Amino acid sequence: MDEHVTGRRMDAVISGIGVALPPATAQDDIWDGYFAHHYTGARHGLARRIFANAGVRTRQAVVSPLLEDVANWSTERRMRRYQAEAVPLGKAAVDRALADAGVAAGDLGLFAVCSCTGYATPGLDILLARDLGMSPNVQRLFVGHMGCYAALPGLGTVSDFVVARGRPALLLCAELTSLHLQPPGARADIQQIVSHALFSDAAAAVVVTPQDQNHPGYAVRELAAITDTSTADHMTWEVTDLGFRMGLSPKVPAVLAAHVRGLVDQVLSTHGRSIADVDGWAVHPGGPKILDVVQERLGLPAAALAESRAVLAAHGNCSSPTVLLVLNELRRRPVPPQRIVMLAFGPGLTLYVTLLEGSTLAA
């Protein structure tokens, strides 16, 4: 029966997820084989401790510094490599998401791409729509420079499209942070060392469809954000002649601590829920301290963030795809959670919260 007849709002449901990862390297090997020689003097010991305590065991990179040193490449050269590497990686993630959802590329009404690590025109949205056989009438959206939290506003946008148009949509998040390795003389401060110790490459895609009981998934129930512009300088992503340079203040966890509980409570209370009703937490693992702060402020047991910590250990911080990697891990539990809260953080400072429910619960 038509939802307008029943008066019930149709839900947008995450019905497929696809992940694509470039080759992995052990964190210790990256340190011993490259960064141990990248930093000298007083910075060497500090960098070694930061790498050891980053919570990362392995990381993926389209350009490994053990094989190819891009530190002194021009931004133009990095952007050309971005296009060459991002297209096949993004295609693999999209192919897997479509297959998981049982949706044909030609049936998509909207294709949205989030990426802050590379720019070119024609971009990933155009090239992948062509290569994957999407309709020439597919609507496209490219979201850049939102950074680590981009997946959630991207998810909100494609979900709104599905509800409004009743057609499937797809979101791709693709980041190649390895292309932005900075030379040792380029402001080799603590913030730069931390970014070199944490960041990694990945692509993750989600297919969002109108609710269909024959294809269960996670209904996107709520999305909310808060931006503390008084701390805008705490996280930056500057375009330089030698790629993009990360600025990451150690004050970021304290800012999140001030806002995360209030926003999570607000989202849950809108649906008559509380933290105790949530059985899955997909928290962007920006670093160990960020996960510690979220766990403490929300009063969660250690097991609640096991998937977030596992993604950090196995993949590092991949910027926008990372929270989708955590969601993928949650749904692979022997008994998948039925109510999930997703949290992601980025420049602004901005915090996004999304509530998902198993589509049978949301019906």
C-alpha positions in Angstrom: 0.0 0.0 0.0 1.2 3.5 -0.8 2.8 5.3 2.2 0.7 8.4 1.5 -2.5 6.3 2.0 -1.3 4.8 5.3 0.1 8.1 6.5 3.4 6.5 7.5 6.7 7.9 6.3 8.7 5.6 4.0 12.1 4.7 5.5 15.4 4.9 3.6 17.3 1.6 4.4 21.0 0.8 4.1 20.7 -2.4 2.1 24.2 -3.0 1.0 27.8 -2.1 2.0 31.0 -2.5 0.0 34.6 -2.0 1.1 37.8 -1.8 -1.0 41.3 -1.5 0.5 44.7 -1.1 -1.0 47.7 -3.2 0.2 48.4 -3.3 3.9 51.7 -2.7 5.8 52.5 -3.2 9.4 52.8 0.0 11.4 56.1 -1.2 12.8 57.4 -1.8 9.3 56.3 1.7 8.2 58.2 3.2 11.2 61.3 1.1 10.9 61.5 1.3 7.1 60.7 5.0 6.6 59.6 7.3 9.4 62.5 6.3 11.7 64.7 8.1 9.1 62.1 10.8 8.3 62.4 12.5 11.8 65.7 13.4 13.3 67.0 15.1 16.5 64.6 15.7 19.3 61.6 14.8 17.1 62.7 11.3 16.6 62.0 9.9 20.0 58.7 11.8 20.2 57.6 10.5 16.8 58.5 6.9 17.8 56.3 7.1 20.9 53.4 8.6 18.9 53.6 5.8 16.3 53.8 3.2 19.0 50.8 4.5 20.9 48.5 5.4 17.9 46.4 2.2 18.3 47.3 1.2 14.8 48.8 -2.2 13.9 48.4 -2.2 10.1 47.5 0.5 7.5 46.6 0.5 3.8 48.1 2.8 1.2 47.9 3.1 -2.5 51.4 4.6 -2.3 53.5 3.0 0.4 56.4 5.1 1.6 58.4 1.9 1.7 58.1 1.6 -2.1 57.6 5.2 -3.3 58.4 8.4 -1.4 55.9 11.1 -2.4 57.0 13.6 0.3 58.4 16.1 -2.2 55.9 15.6 -5.0 54.0 18.7 -6.2 50.3 18.9 -5.6 49.7 18.5 -9.3 51.5 15.2 -9.4 49.7 14.0 -6.3 46.3 14.9 -7.9 47.1 13.0 -11.1 48.0 9.9 -9.0 44.8 10.4 -7.0 42.7 10.0 -10.1 44.6 7.0 -11.3 44.3 5.2 -7.9 40.9 6.4 -6.7 38.9 5.3 -9.7 39.6 1.5 -9.5 39.4 1.5 -5.7 36.1 3.3 -5.7 34.8 1.0 -8.5 35.6 -2.0 -6.4 33.7 -0.6 -3.3 30.7 0.4 -5.4 30.5 -3.0 -7.2 30.5 -4.8 -3.9 27.9 -2.6 -2.4 25.5 -3.0 -5.4 26.0 -6.8 -5.3 25.3 -6.9 -1.6 22.1 -4.9 -2.0 21.0 -6.7 -5.2 20.6 -3.4 -7.0 21.7 -2.7 -10.6 23.8 0.4 -11.2 21.3 1.5 -13.8 18.6 1.7 -11.2 20.3 4.3 -9.1 18.7 7.7 -8.9 21.5 9.5 -7.1 25.2 8.8 -6.8 27.0 10.8 -4.1 30.8 10.8 -3.6 32.7 12.1 -0.5 36.4 12.8 -0.8 38.7 15.4 0.6 42.1 14.0 -0.5 41.9 14.6 -4.3 40.3 16.8 -6.9 39.9 16.5 -10.7 37.3 17.2 -13.3 35.8 15.0 -14.6 35.7 13.6 -11.1 35.0 10.2 -9.5 31.3 10.7 -9.7 31.4 11.2 -13.5 34.0 8.6 -14.3 32.5 5.9 -12.1 28.9 6.6 -13.2 30.2 6.0 -16.8 32.3 2.9 -16.0 29.7 1.2 -13.9 26.8 1.7 -16.3 24.7 4.1 -14.3 21.9 5.9 -16.2 22.9 9.1 -18.0 20.0 10.6 -16.0 21.5 9.7 -12.6 21.8 12.7 -10.4 25.3 13.2 -8.9 26.7 15.0 -5.9 30.4 15.5 -4.9 31.2 16.5 -1.3 34.7 17.7 -0.6 36.7 19.0 2.3 34.2 17.9 5.0 36.9 15.4 6.2 36.4 12.6 8.6 32.7 13.2 9.3 31.6 13.5 5.6 30.0 10.0 5.5 27.2 11.0 7.8 25.9 14.2 6.0 26.4 12.2 2.8 24.3 9.4 4.2 21.7 11.9 5.3 21.5 13.4 1.8 21.1 10.1 -0.1 18.5 9.0 2.5 16.5 12.2 2.0 16.6 11.5 -1.8 15.3 8.0 -1.3 12.5 9.1 0.9 11.5 12.0 -1.5 11.9 10.1 -4.8 11.3 6.5 -3.9 14.5 5.4 -5.8 17.7 3.8 -4.7 20.8 5.9 -4.1 24.5 5.2 -3.5 27.1 6.9 -1.3 30.8 6.4 -1.9 33.5 7.6 0.5 37.0 7.3 -1.0 40.2 8.8 0.6 43.8 8.5 -0.3 45.6 10.1 2.6 48.9 8.4 1.7 49.3 10.9 -1.2 49.7 13.7 1.3 52.9 12.6 3.1 54.8 15.8 4.0 58.5 16.4 3.8 60.4 16.3 7.1 61.1 20.0 6.9 57.4 21.0 6.4 56.4 22.1 9.9 57.4 18.8 11.5 55.4 19.5 14.7 53.5 17.1 16.8 50.3 17.6 14.8 52.0 16.5 11.6 53.6 13.5 13.4 50.2 12.4 14.7 48.6 12.6 11.3 51.5 10.5 9.7 51.0 7.9 12.5 47.2 7.6 12.1 46.0 8.1 8.5 45.4 5.4 5.9 43.5 4.8 2.6 40.2 3.1 2.0 36.9 3.3 0.0 33.5 2.3 1.3 30.1 2.5 -0.3 26.6 2.1 0.9 23.4 1.5 -1.1 20.3 3.1 0.3 16.9 1.9 -0.9 13.2 2.4 -0.1 12.1 0.1 2.7 11.4 -3.4 1.4 10.7 -6.3 3.9 12.2 -8.7 1.3 15.6 -6.9 1.6 16.1 -6.0 5.3 18.8 -3.5 6.3 19.2 -0.6 8.6 16.7 2.3 8.4 18.2 5.8 8.7 16.0 7.1 11.5 17.6 10.4 12.6 20.6 12.6 11.9 21.8 15.6 13.8 24.9 17.8 14.0 26.6 20.4 16.1 29.5 22.6 15.2 31.6 24.5 17.7 33.0 27.3 15.5 35.0 28.7 18.4 37.4 25.8 17.9 37.6 26.0 14.1 41.4 26.2 14.2 41.7 22.8 16.0 41.4 20.7 12.9 42.6 22.0 9.5 43.3 20.6 6.0 45.5 23.1 4.1 46.2 22.9 0.4 49.9 23.6 -0.1 52.3 23.3 -3.0 53.4 19.9 -1.6 50.0 18.3 -1.2 47.4 18.8 1.6 48.7 19.3 5.2 46.8 18.2 8.3 46.5 20.3 11.4 45.2 18.3 14.4 45.1 19.9 17.8 45.5 17.8 21.0 42.5 19.8 22.3 40.1 18.0 20.0 39.1 15.2 22.5 38.2 17.9 25.1 35.9 19.7 22.6 34.1 16.4 21.8 33.8 15.7 25.5 31.8 18.9 25.9 29.3 18.1 23.2 28.9 14.3 22.5 26.6 13.3 25.4 24.2 16.1 24.8 23.8 15.4 21.1 23.5 11.7 21.5 20.8 12.1 24.2 19.0 14.6 21.9 18.9 12.2 19.0 17.8 9.2 21.1 15.1 11.1 23.0 13.5 12.2 19.8 12.6 8.5 19.3 11.9 7.8 22.9 15.1 6.0 23.4 18.2 6.2 25.7 21.8 5.0 25.6 20.7 1.7 27.2 18.6 0.9 24.2 21.5 1.1 21.8 23.3 -2.3 21.1 25.7 -1.1 18.4 28.1 1.9 18.4 29.8 2.9 15.1 32.2 5.6 16.4 34.7 7.1 14.0 38.1 6.1 15.5 40.0 9.4 15.0 42.5 8.1 17.5 42.7 6.2 20.9 42.0 9.4 23.0 38.9 10.2 21.0 37.5 6.7 21.6 38.3 7.0 25.3 36.5 10.3 25.6 33.4 9.0 23.8 33.3 5.8 25.9 33.7 7.8 29.2 31.2 10.6 28.3 28.5 8.1 27.2 29.2 5.7 30.1 29.8 2.7 27.8 31.5 -0.6 28.6 34.7 -1.3 26.9 33.1 -3.9 24.6 30.8 -1.3 23.1 33.6 0.3 21.1 35.4 -3.0 20.2 34.6 -2.6 16.5 35.8 1.0 16.4 39.1 0.0 18.1 39.5 -3.0 15.8 39.1 -0.8 12.7 41.6 1.6 14.1 44.1 -1.2 14.7 43.6 -2.9 11.3 43.1 0.1 9.1 44.1 3.3 10.8 42.1 6.5 10.4 40.9 6.5 6.8 39.0 9.8 7.1 35.4 9.6 5.7 35.2 5.9 4.9 36.2 4.9 8.5 32.8 5.1 10.2 31.4 2.9 7.4 34.1 0.3 8.0 33.0 0.2 11.6 29.3 -0.1 10.6 30.3 -3.0 8.3 32.1 -4.7 11.2 29.0 -4.3 13.4 26.7 -6.0 11.0 29.1 -8.9 10.7 28.5 -9.8 14.4 27.1 -13.3 14.9 24.0 -11.5 16.1 24.0 -8.1 14.4 22.8 -5.1 16.5 19.3 -3.8 15.9 19.8 -0.2 17.0 23.1 1.6 16.0 24.3 5.0 16.8 27.0 6.3 14.4 29.3 9.2 15.4 31.8 11.0 13.4 33.9 14.2 13.9 35.8 16.6 11.8 36.6 20.2 10.9 34.5 22.9 12.5 34.9 21.3 15.0 31.8 19.3 13.9 30.1 16.3 15.5 27.5 14.3 13.6 25.2 11.6 15.1 23.1 9.2 13.1 20.6 6.7 14.5 20.0 3.5 12.6 17.4 0.8 13.3 17.0 -2.7 11.9 14.3 -2.2 9.2 11.9 -4.6 11.0 12.1 -2.3 14.1 11.5 0.8 12.0 8.5 -0.7 10.2 
